[in-house]
Each structure stands twice: as structure tokens, then as C-alpha cells.
Amino acid sequence: MKDGRFQGGGCEEFQEFRKETSLRRVLPNSSPSMGQTWCYIPKADDEGIDLIVKEKGILKSLYIQVKSRFGDDFSQPFTASVKEQSAGDNHSMAFVFCLFDTAKGDIHDFVWFVPAPAFIQKAPKDKNGLLHFVSGKNKEDGNKWDDFRIDKRDLAGEVKKQLKRIS
């Protein structure tokens, strides 16, 4: 992706493009729920940062790493791994775990929004330094990530709350 546009390439690049553009629809610039907040996509994925959200006129930003799965069968648990070194232990970092429904061509009805300090505290770490997220797709599954599962329409509000936590 260059200059904000998809420039061809493999399936993985296209899936990243679809994920990012779908999340930008959920986190639009200057939406009523976000106020004067701007969403940026870094040109490179060097440090595991997929989106940067910044309030207009304030020098603090929220860095978001997005982990997604693609398909239309949501019967299996959602799993993802994050490199420990890309999980900064402060409130300026957060994770969005989402399902991209290929049948609808959009993000599924809910996402998990997990601030980095909570993720580091709750995620088990393996011997290779990977932190693991595993969650059922229904709140009735009763796991430690249920409190972070939100309606995708509430993501902008959660991001706004997280921006206020940044000192």
C-alpha cells in the first residue's frame, strides 16, 4: 500500500488493505462519536502498529495493532499471537481483535478492544515471547476477554476513552 491506496500484490496485502479500510470506516475522521480525532495508517508495519489515532490539537496518540481473521464460519474460537516486544506496556497502545466476514465484506458485528496493559497482564506468554489471545465468539463462552468484547459501532467511543487515559 502506498499513499493510502492498494497497489496490487498478494492476497495477504489485499487482506491487510481490506482490514484497514474497514476499520477506518468504524473509526472515521471527525465522526460525531470521535469529535476532532484523526486516524492514520502507517506506511510500514515495522513495530506492529496498524493505526494511529490522534486528537486534533493534542500531542498524544493511540497506537493500535489490529489482529484479524477472515472467513464466514465463526464457530471456532478466535486466536491471535502478538510479539511481546510490540506490546508496549502503557495506555498509548491497544489491540483490536476482529473477524472480517468475507460473505458480508465487512468486519463482523463485534470486536475486542484491549488496552495494552490489560493485554500484557491477561495474555499467556510462551517460551518464544509471544502473547496469546484466545476467545470464544459469544459472551456466554465466559472467558477473560469478555469484558473487552464490544459492538463494532462502540469502537470509536472506546478509542476516545483510551485517549483520555494517556498521560
LODOTI-903914 format. One record per residue (C-alpha): x negated, y negated, z; residue in one letter. Coordinates in steps of 0.001 Angstrom, whole numbers, padded with zeros to 6 digits, always signed. Example, Ala and Ser with C-alpha at 12.3 -4.5 7.8 and 13.67 -1.06 7.14 Angstrom:
-012300+004500+007800a
-013670+001060+007140s
# end
This chain:
+000000+000000+000000m
-001408-003392-000965k
+000092-006840-000494d
+003151-005259+001151g
+004076-003179-001910r
+003766+000526-002640f
+001010+001076-005184q
+001623+004700-006138g
-000350+007570-004732g
+000503+010790-002992g
+003573+011960-001135c
+002076+011060+002248e
+001574+007432+001165e
+005159+007274-000096f
+006499+008689+003172q
+004499+006078+005122e
+005923+003378+002851f
+009498+004616+003435r
+008954+004848+007198k
+007520+001331+007426e
+010177-000264+005229t
+012936+001492+007180s
+011510+000260+010480l
+011248-003244+009093r
+014999-003056+008376r
+015520-002121+012040v
+013098-004875+013163l
+013919-007686+010709p
+012133-011013+010908n
+014166-013655+012752s
+017160-011406+013398s
+019699-012685+015966p
+018636-009993+018433s
+014936-010784+017994m
+015036-014604+017869g
+011958-016073+016193q
+009990-012840+016099t
+007910-011628+013189w
+006980-008105+012142c
+003755-007410+010253y
+002347-004248+008664i
-001461-003946+008842p
-003150-003235+005506k
-005251-000479+007101a
-004387+002213+009640d
-007751+002185+011413d
-006598+002154+015025e
-003209+003862+014819g
-001291+000585+014611i
+001583+000679+012133d
+003447-002514+013053l
+002554-005749+014818i
+005383-007781+016335v
+004770-011367+017405k
+006976-014097+018818e
+006752-017374+016936k
+004591-019932+018739g
+003292-017499+021388i
-000149-015909+021197l
+000796-012402+022263k
+001643-009449+020091s
+003068-005977+020494l
+001231-003248+018615y
+003409-000305+017626i
+002320+003122+016494q
+005055+004965+014606v
+005274+008743+014606k
+007930+010153+012300s
+009227+013404+010936r
+011029+013763+007631f
+013909+016077+006788g
+017589+016653+007344d
+017515+019575+009800d
+017499+018103+013293f
+017975+021341+015201s
+014294+021707+016163q
+012525+019675+018876p
+010683+016548+017772f
+006930+016891+018297t
+004083+014464+017709a
+000480+014019+018793s
-001390+010789+019489v
-005141+010388+019815k
-005907+009306+023359e
-008265+006552+022190q
-005466+004934+020128s
-003111+004802+023129a
-004120+001575+024844g
-003004+001644+028485d
-001302-001744+028552n
+002070-003268+027753h
+000923-004690+024415s
+001022-001177+022918m
+004082+001003+022345a
+005136+004053+020372f
+008201+004635+018242v
+009044+008269+017555f
+011657+008606+014845c
+013299+011029+012491l
+013638+009998+008871f
+016786+011562+007427d
+015895+012349+003824t
+019532+013057+002962a
+020572+009532+004049k
+017312+007858+003044g
+017110+006095+006399d
+015978+006501+009983i
+018227+008821+011981h
+020717+007281+014442d
+018277+007202+017376f
+014583+006650+018075v
+012362+006938+021123w
+010695+003671+022141f
+007916+004423+024655v
+005616+001725+026085p
+002004+002936+026142a
+001594+003026+029958p
+004637+005328+030275a
+003472+007471+027371f
-000007+007950+028841i
+001486+008813+032229q
+004039+011343+030936k
+002379+012933+027895a
+000337+016074+028467p
-003229+015880+027145k
-005001+018782+025501d
-008726+019577+025513k
-009181+017712+022202n
-007975+014419+023662g
-004545+014496+022032l
-001489+013321+023937l
+001672+015261+023067h
+005267+014146+022706f
+007894+016915+022613v
+011573+016133+022929s
+014881+017734+022124g
+017083+015673+019888k
+020017+015488+022307n
+020012+013749+025672k
+021705+016850+027017e
+018392+018677+026485d
+017293+016930+029691g
+013613+016183+029308n
+011220+013479+030478k
+011648+011419+027310w
+015441+010990+027598d
+015124+007555+029219d
+013265+006313+026134f
+015779+007603+023556r
+017792+004684+022192i
+020172+003895+019376d
+018098+002635+016454k
+020165-000579+016485r
+018809-001288+020000d
+015150-001091+018958l
+014852-004834+018319a
+016127-005578+021836g
+013705-003090+023414e
+010815-004633+021497v
+011864-008085+022722k
+011924-006791+026337k
+008474-005259+025887q
+007082-008526+024511l
+008190-010206+027762k
+006190-007608+029795r
+002929-008605+028101i
+000940-010909+030357s
# end
